């Protein structure tokens, strides 16, 4: 397991303006994470629901619609992270219906892997990507119900979280595909003994009270091979120590409330109110974790010294709400070189409730920071031939 322990320190509150002086707001220990002021460009405003986002090693980002209802399929669309506002989607692959992509990731073979495929929605699809002759995805693996976060280890094993079922499971699939294996569980926040977090006091009317029970969500690997898991319900990030064969070395089975393969509490890496609703996560080459706390319409960064700061949160707008953008329930961050981008799925919850403000209209969008990161994103496990 990494020797770096991440302990959250409360971040400085940012000024309630659309343009925020990041360097001065973060203090000396955070200087260098951003340059200049934080402003955003919407590179794509979708008219169909979107959530998952990934990137290649050439500054492109990829997304797929969550439903085939409007289009008859779930096409994979490509955009340039630095290509400007309101880009036209470039179709690079077709995912046949039924499909519900929540997570996408390129593998070491250069192919794109996509969750939520098949009649039961529990398969992983795989496809090449090509703008000149978009191929059709096929099934790569089975047995990943609720597939959400996806990440590859250095040996080409694929790890998938089950955020859609809220049971806290993380599955592993070998490089050749086939049936997935349940590897471990994050202890749930909603179970038979009534454990859970209800945010009814934090969501303005007319939002209905709703327990936040998704635990295993975004996944990412550290440079030394530890698996990080975003815990949406707790507002936490867990660190899991894996051996060279991908087997769990972190302690499990400490609480009889949960299954024997549930992680023990000392695997919690960081937990803090600024992370409540944490969805996707991404790492840069300096070792910082970048997180999307969707309930706060915010972005949080945790540095290598274990200090975390809410580096951006929507300014207060009409009705003292923070639902007018630029973030509208952020879900899936990526670091495309020096550029930070994220999807927003416009969920009707907490800071984004009611979700009738902003520009997303309940479907979703992709937004990118105009300022460059000093440290680019980590090298991706993208290999093989380059795609056109």
Secondary structure, DSSP 8 states (H G I E B T S, - for coil): --S------------SSSSEEHHHHH-GGGTTSB-SEE-EEEEEE-SS-----EE-TTSEEEEE-S-STTTSB--EEEEETTS-SS---EEEEE-BSSB----EEE-TTS-EEEEEESTTS-EEEEE---SSS-EE-EEEEE--TT---EEE-TTS-EEEE-TTTTS-EEEEE-TT-EE-EEEEE---SSSTT---EE-TTTS-TT----EE---EEEEEE-TTS-EEEEETTTTEEEEE-B-TTS-B-S-B---TTS-TTBB-GGGEEEE-GGGTTEEEEEEBTTS-EEEEEGGGTEEEEE-TTS-EEEEEE----GGG-S-SSS-SSEEEEEEETTEEEEEE---SSGGG-STTSSSSTTT-EEEEESS-BSS-B------SS---
